[in-house]
């Protein structure tokens, strides 16, 4: 791709105003961030979903600040253009505003991200406002909030009852008034998500919430089927089956090793032999040249 200017909060707001869909994807390490960035996504989320898809937990709740900072550092080394957002993990922004601000400072200073994402609505609006006043962009997150999955009674679509509809509308208004840059709507009915999106001045990013949102986000591992046993999700469209390709490639490697077909002669190195009768100095030079050539092959130099 041609070099483009980094995405900023002003750019995201302009996309909302012009009706240009915003593309967001999660990433958790350097290569996935670099590939997503080169593919031209607008936003990268270092999601606490890494607990599920990278660390092997059954929820996002065990994820820590140290986990988020570690993965944010890697992602920010790979992303050059995309606007990188990091989730604040479970219970790191509840309680005192001072505690929340200290954790936000760690994400920004140690993780290198450009914004933070918080789950919740009116109940965290004061915290969102304090973070924004400190100069940090905040992405809100309402609807299905994975950190509250036990309180919600499981992974359920939100916005079906009158009470849920009223609460969601109140929550997004509170977040907008608190200064949120954008709001993620997760597993909200398509009709309600479209209504909310059209009524807000800030962008909405949907996941399982229909096409009426201002943008969409998917988990890296879901859209690429990069899992040991991917589970079908109605709101996910898989664009590749990388997991199957990886399994097949590793199985082929194992077969070659067991059949002594790898490594082949072209994957091996031999000691340099000086020309017959060469002086000691010439022999040493030949060995040094061979070593330099091997280093280029090993580490990609001179390609």
GIKAVEN-V711596 format. One record per residue. N is the residue number from 1. PSI is psi in whole degrees, 0 to 359 (* if undefined). NEAR is the number of other C-alpha atoms within 12 Angstrom. D_CENTER is the distance of its C-alpha to the mean C-alpha in whole Angstrom. Layout:
# GIKAVEN-V711596
N/PSI/NEAR/D_CENTER ; N/PSI/NEAR/D_CENTER
This chain:
# GIKAVEN-V711596
1/150/11/20 ; 2/148/9/22 ; 3/133/12/21 ; 4/161/16/20 ; 5/148/14/20 ; 6/145/21/17 ; 7/135/28/15 ; 8/174/23/17 ; 9/324/29/18 ; 10/321/17/21 ; 11/317/25/19 ; 12/318/35/17 ; 13/321/26/21 ; 14/322/20/23 ; 15/319/25/21 ; 16/311/30/21 ; 17/328/20/25 ; 18/355/14/25 ; 19/24/20/24 ; 20/119/19/21 ; 21/140/27/18 ; 22/131/37/15 ; 23/122/33/12 ; 24/143/38/8 ; 25/152/42/6 ; 26/156/45/2 ; 27/152/48/2 ; 28/358/44/5 ; 29/178/30/8 ; 30/308/24/10 ; 31/321/19/11 ; 32/322/31/8 ; 33/318/38/7 ; 34/317/27/11 ; 35/317/26/11 ; 36/318/37/9 ; 37/315/37/11 ; 38/332/22/14 ; 39/347/23/14 ; 40/20/27/14 ; 41/155/36/11 ; 42/324/37/12 ; 43/144/45/9 ; 44/129/49/5 ; 45/120/47/4 ; 46/88/51/4 ; 47/151/48/6 ; 48/359/44/9 ; 49/348/39/9 ; 50/334/36/8 ; 51/320/28/12 ; 52/311/24/13 ; 53/344/29/11 ; 54/317/28/11 ; 55/350/20/14 ; 56/15/17/16 ; 57/164/15/17 ; 58/2/18/18 ; 59/179/25/16 ; 60/351/32/14 ; 61/322/28/17 ; 62/351/24/18 ; 63/137/32/15 ; 64/170/25/16 ; 65/318/34/16 ; 66/322/21/16 ; 67/311/33/13 ; 68/322/45/11 ; 69/317/36/13 ; 70/311/28/13 ; 71/328/41/9 ; 72/320/43/9 ; 73/314/31/12 ; 74/315/27/10 ; 75/317/40/7 ; 76/340/41/10 ; 77/334/26/13 ; 78/335/28/11 ; 79/125/40/10 ; 80/327/31/14 ; 81/318/31/14 ; 82/152/42/11 ; 83/113/42/11 ; 84/127/48/8 ; 85/140/49/8 ; 86/136/50/8 ; 87/138/51/10 ; 88/125/48/13 ; 89/176/37/14 ; 90/126/32/17 ; 91/25/25/20 ; 92/359/34/19 ; 93/16/33/20 ; 94/165/24/23 ; 95/231/15/27 ; 96/145/16/28 ; 97/325/24/26 ; 98/318/19/27 ; 99/316/19/25 ; 100/316/33/22 ; 101/323/31/22 ; 102/320/23/22 ; 103/323/35/19 ; 104/318/41/18 ; 105/321/29/19 ; 106/317/29/18 ; 107/316/37/14 ; 108/315/33/16 ; 109/316/20/18 ; 110/324/24/17 ; 111/333/33/13 ; 112/12/31/14 ; 113/168/41/11 ; 114/347/40/13 ; 115/167/41/13 ; 116/156/47/12 ; 117/136/48/12 ; 118/142/46/15 ; 119/137/43/16 ; 120/170/41/20 ; 121/241/36/22 ; 122/328/27/26 ; 123/340/25/26 ; 124/10/34/23 ; 125/321/33/24 ; 126/323/28/26 ; 127/317/38/24 ; 128/315/44/21 ; 129/319/31/24 ; 130/321/27/25 ; 131/316/36/22 ; 132/318/29/22 ; 133/336/17/25 ; 134/357/21/24 ; 135/17/20/22 ; 136/125/33/19 ; 137/141/36/17 ; 138/132/43/16 ; 139/124/45/14 ; 140/171/48/16 ; 141/113/44/15 ; 142/177/46/18 ; 143/232/45/20 ; 144/113/33/18 ; 145/105/38/17 ; 146/329/36/16 ; 147/342/34/17 ; 148/23/24/20 ; 149/325/22/21 ; 150/322/15/24 ; 151/328/12/25 ; 152/348/16/25 ; 153/21/14/26 ; 154/182/16/23 ; 155/92/21/21 ; 156/147/22/23 ; 157/137/31/23 ; 158/153/34/24 ; 159/20/29/26 ; 160/325/20/29 ; 161/162/14/32 ; 162/321/12/33 ; 163/318/12/32 ; 164/320/22/29 ; 165/312/25/29 ; 166/318/19/31 ; 167/317/24/28 ; 168/317/38/25 ; 169/319/32/27 ; 170/319/24/28 ; 171/314/31/25 ; 172/324/43/23 ; 173/318/29/26 ; 174/319/28/26 ; 175/318/42/23 ; 176/315/36/24 ; 177/331/25/27 ; 178/349/30/25 ; 179/16/31/23 ; 180/141/45/20 ; 181/324/42/18 ; 182/167/46/16 ; 183/126/50/16 ; 184/132/48/14 ; 185/110/47/17 ; 186/127/37/16 ; 187/48/36/19 ; 188/142/40/21 ; 189/143/31/24 ; 190/321/27/24 ; 191/315/21/27 ; 192/319/34/26 ; 193/320/41/23 ; 194/319/26/25 ; 195/316/25/27 ; 196/315/39/25 ; 197/319/36/23 ; 198/338/21/26 ; 199/354/21/28 ; 200/148/31/25 ; 201/337/27/25 ; 202/157/37/21 ; 203/150/44/19 ; 204/144/50/17 ; 205/116/47/14 ; 206/149/42/15 ; 207/110/41/14 ; 208/25/33/17 ; 209/21/37/19 ; 210/178/30/21 ; 211/359/27/21 ; 212/359/30/23 ; 213/165/40/19 ; 214/347/40/19 ; 215/177/38/15 ; 216/150/38/13 ; 217/140/40/10 ; 218/155/37/9 ; 219/132/38/7 ; 220/312/39/7 ; 221/333/32/10 ; 222/311/34/12 ; 223/339/29/12 ; 224/359/27/13 ; 225/46/28/15 ; 226/66/25/14 ; 227/160/26/15 ; 228/316/20/19 ; 229/81/15/20 ; 230/134/21/18 ; 231/138/17/19 ; 232/131/13/20 ; 233/128/17/19 ; 234/326/15/21 ; 235/2/25/18 ; 236/135/26/16 ; 237/121/22/17 ; 238/128/23/16 ; 239/355/16/17 ; 240/168/19/17 ; 241/70/22/18 ; 242/326/22/17 ; 243/315/23/18 ; 244/319/18/21 ; 245/320/17/22 ; 246/315/18/20 ; 247/316/18/23 ; 248/320/15/26 ; 249/316/14/25 ; 250/323/14/25 ; 251/320/14/28 ; 252/320/16/30 ; 253/313/17/29 ; 254/320/16/31 ; 255/318/15/34 ; 256/319/15/35 ; 257/314/14/35 ; 258/332/12/37 ; 259/8/12/39 ; 260/33/12/39 ; 261/347/15/38 ; 262/133/16/35 ; 263/145/16/36 ; 264/171/12/38 ; 265/325/10/40 ; 266/351/10/38 ; 267/9/12/35 ; 268/168/12/38 ; 269/147/16/40 ; 270/153/13/43 ; 271/141/14/45 ; 272/136/19/47 ; 273/121/19/50 ; 274/156/19/52 ; 275/145/15/55 ; 276/131/9/59 ; 277/4/10/61 ; 278/144/13/58 ; 279/156/12/58 ; 280/322/14/56 ; 281/318/13/54 ; 282/322/17/54 ; 283/317/19/52 ; 284/319/17/50 ; 285/320/18/49 ; 286/319/20/48 ; 287/320/20/46 ; 288/321/18/44 ; 289/316/18/43 ; 290/321/20/42 ; 291/320/19/40 ; 292/320/18/38 ; 293/319/20/38 ; 294/321/21/36 ; 295/321/16/34 ; 296/321/14/33 ; 297/318/17/32 ; 298/318/15/30 ; 299/9/11/28 ; 300/10/11/28 ; 301/146/11/30 ; 302/8/11/32 ; 303/*/9/31
